[in-house]
């Protein structure tokens, strides 16, 4: 296939381009080129997607498939205007952040309510909390379906993406933490659910969708697992002993300013329950039935760890600082000993 990746210089877009080349496809990456480099062997064309006509020159290049990961509504509209009638298949990487209900476990793309589209004056996420992120992705989903058609478009609502070149602190935090050993602060309960997808598996599924002309809307996510299984799997992938886990009640963590999800003083991949019980416990069966293949967790851990060792400057150092973790553990022990 001739594949146009709108992006291709970082994380998922780069993984798609890299795997497509490995599969023997002809790959063109169109991007600004400021956030990274495309894989060796890909054709790179610098474009400014703020320019409505930036992608018009690609219209006659005979692409079989387009993969777009944008979060900017205008960027999607420009691409669709230039290319929608000139390619065979269009994949848009959306997000589970489009959903209006993060409380209910077991939902699928077929039955879960979504947020309203972004207001007309909002073009992309705003501020450090990425306000309007989900709504902008809803707007782009609607534009793709309307312009390309439901029979030629694949909407992939990605969950948490992990693996090599992960720009976040979420999965790498646990790889780094379990590598260090010692007593590990584990948030919540062992049975709490965690859910994610390896970037290489998601990239393979996007290429499978292009090759088979898969259409429709799916959650791009692997099966949920317990947090205990997550931490055991990370340890197995690292080849270290089973971690010494101290499970700390979520209310205690919140009262001691331990934050959720990611960032400074956070325990990554932790969200409070039950209010976020559906965020990392969606039904992955439709995606698995449609060809998403999930590798064993230890393989994801090894790929992540290898990248972290090779590119330490690229790894975001978020999460709970070791001194803060030790202090919270001491205070938790004091409460339990009363």
N, C-alpha and C positions, 0 to 999 in steps of 0.2 A: 504494500500500500504506500501511497504518498500521503504523509501525515503532516499537518500543520499544527504545531503546539503554540498556542498564544501564551507565551511565557517560556518555560524551559530552562531558566537559569537558577532555580532554587527548589529544593525539596520535592513536592509532588510533580510539578511540571518537568523538572530535571530528571526525576525517576522515570517518567513516561518516555521522555526522549531517549534516555539511556537504554531502557529495555526495548524500545522500538528499534533502535539501531542494532541491538543484539539479535533481534528476531529477523533482521534483514530488510527492514522497511527503509524507505527514503524519508528523512526527517528534516523539516524546516522549523526553526524556532524564531518567532517574531516577538521581540521584547525590547525594553529600553537598554538592557545590558548593564544595569548599575548594581544589581543585587547578586551577581554571580556570573559564571560562564556556562555555556551550553556544553554538553558532552562532546568529546572528540568524535568527529565524523558527522555531526549535525551541521546543517547550513544555518548560520545565524544571520538574521536581517534585523538591524536596529530600527525600531519604530517607536513613535510617540503616539500612544493610543488616545491621547487627548485630541489629536488631529482627526476630525471625522473621516478624512480621506486616506489615512495612513495605510489601510489594508486594501484599498482599491487595486493597487498593482498586483495583488495576489490572485485576483479574480480569475485570471486566465491560466493559472498554473496547474490546473487539473488535479487538485487535492481530492483524495478519496474520503478523508476524515479530518475533522477539526476537533481539538481538545482545548477548552477554555476554562480557566480557573478564576477569572476576574471577580472582584467584588464591587467594581465600579459600574453603575448602571449605564452610563454613557459609553463606556468602553465596549460593553456588550452590544449595545445598540449599533454602534459604529461597525463592529465586526459583522453583525447580522445583516446590516444594510449592504455591506460590500460583498459578503460571501455566502449568505444563506442559500441562494439559488444555484450556487456553483460548486457545491460539495455534496458528497453522497451521504455523509453521516456527521452528526454534531453531538459531541459530548460536552455537557456543562457540569463542572464540579461545584455543586451547591454544598449545603451544610445542614446538619441536624438542628442548627440554631434557627432554622425557619419554623420550628414547631412552637405552637402556642402553649402546649401542655408538657411541662417537664416533670410532672408529678407521677403520672401513671406508667408503670412498667409494662413491657410487652407490646407496645404499639408498633405499627408498621406505617410505611408511607401511604398505604392504601386507606388507612382509617384514622390517622392522626390529624387534628386540625392544625392549620398553619397560621402564621401571623399575617396581618394585612400587608399589602405591598407598601414600599416606601412612599412617602409623600413626593409629589412632583419636584419639589425644590431640594430633595435630598439625593445626592448622586453616589454617596459611599459612606462607609462607617466614619463616625466622628469621635474624636477624643481618645484618651487612653483606655476607656472602657468599651470602645468600638460600638458605640450606640448606633443603631439602625443597621447593624451588620446583617441580622437575619432578614429584616424587611427588604434590604437591597437585594439579597439573594432571591427572595420571593419575586421581586420585580423582574430580575433577570430570567428566572425560570419561566415566568409568564411570557416574556418576550421571545425566548427560544421556542416555546411551544407554538406561539402564534406565527412566528416568522419561518421557522424550519418545518413545523408540523410535528404532530405526535408520533408519526410513523418513521421519522428519520432522526429523532432526537432522543438522547439518553441523558436523563437528569440523575446525577449521582449525588445524593445527600450524604456527604462524608461525615463520619463521626470523628472522634479523636484519632489523628494520624500520627503514628510513631515510627521509629526506625532510624536508619542512618540519615544524617544531615538534618535531623529534627531541630528546627530553630527555637523550640520552646524549652522550658525547664521541666516539663511534666514527666515524661518517661525517663529522660536522662537522670533526673534526680534520684530515682529509685535504683538505677544501675550504679550510680556513684555511691549512694548510701549503703547498699548491700555489699559493694566492694570493700568499703571501709571496715565492715564488721562491727562487733560490739552490740550492745543493747539497742534495738531499733524501735522507735516510736511508731506504732501502727495505728492509724486513726479509725475510730468507730469499732465495728465488730468484724470478726473473721469472715462472716457470711455476707457482708456488704458487697454489692455487685460493682464490677469494673468492666469497661468495654472500650475497645479501640480496634484499629486496623493497621497492619504493617504497610508502610508506604509502598513497598515493592509489590505486595499483594494487590493493593488498590490500583497501582499502575498497570499491572497485568490484566486486571479486570476491565479497565478502560480500553486497553488494546483489544481484548476479547470482544468488548461491546462494539468497537469499530469494525472488527473483522467479521462479526456475525450479524451486524446491523441490529443489535439489540436496541429496543426502544422502550420507553416508559420511564417511570420514576421509582427509584429504589434508594434505600439507605445503604451507604457504603460502609459497612461495619461488620466486625467479627462477632462471634457469639460472646455473650457476657460470661464472666467468670467471677468467682469469689475473690475478695482481696487477699485472703490467705493463699489461694492458688496462684494469684499474681506474684506475690512475694516469694513463694516457693519456686515458681518458674524462673524468676529473675535470678535467684540464687543458683538454680540448676544451670542456667545459661552461662553464668560466670564461673561455674565450677568451684563455688565456695560452699562451706557447710550451711546447713539449714540455719536461717537467721534466728537470733534470740529476739522474739517479738514481745513487746509490751503493748497490749491493746488499751487505748485510752478513750474514754467516753467523749462523744462529740460535744456535749454541753460543757464539759471541763475544758476542752480545747478552745472552744469559742470564748469562754470566760477568761482565758489566758492569751487572747489575741493571736491564736494560731488560725491562719486564714485558709480558705478553701481554694482548690483548683490549681493555681499557679501564682508565681510572683514572690515578692519578698515576704518572709516569715509565713510561708504557706506550706502545707503538706499536699503536694501535687496529686492529682487524680482523686482527691477527697472532696465530696460534696455532702452537705447535710441532708439527712433523711428525716421524714419522708418527703419533704418539699421538693427535693430534686431526685426522687427515686426513679424517674423515667429517663433521666439524662444519660445514664450509662447502663441501661437495661432494656434496650430495644430488641424487637424480634428480628434476628438476622436471617431467618429461614428464607424469605423471598430472595435475598441477595445470593445466598448459597445455592439455591435452586437455579438461579440465573447465571451461575458460572463463577462466582467469587470463590477462590480457593484460599484457605487460610493456612499459613505455615505454623509449625510448632512454636510456642512462645520462646523456648531457649534459642531458636534460630534468630528471632528478632532481637533478643538480648545480645547475642554475640555480634550481630551486625552493628548494633548501636554502640556497644563497647569498643569495637574495632575503630569505628569512626571517631569516637570520643578520644581514643588514644592517639589517633593519627592527626586530629585537628583540634587540639585542646583549646585553642583560642576561639574557635567557633562555637563552643559549647556554652550555653547560657547558664550562669551560676545562680539560679534561683532556688527557691525552696527554703526549708528551715535550716538556719545556720547550726552547726554542731553544738556550739555553746548554748544556743537557745533550746535545742532539742534536749540537751542534758538537763537544763534548768527545769523544763516542763516535766521531764521524767522524775526528777527529784520531788517536785511538788505533788505529782500524782502519787508517788510512793508514800509521801507523808499523809495524804488524804486516805489512802487505803489502809495505812497502819493505825489510824485513829481508832 
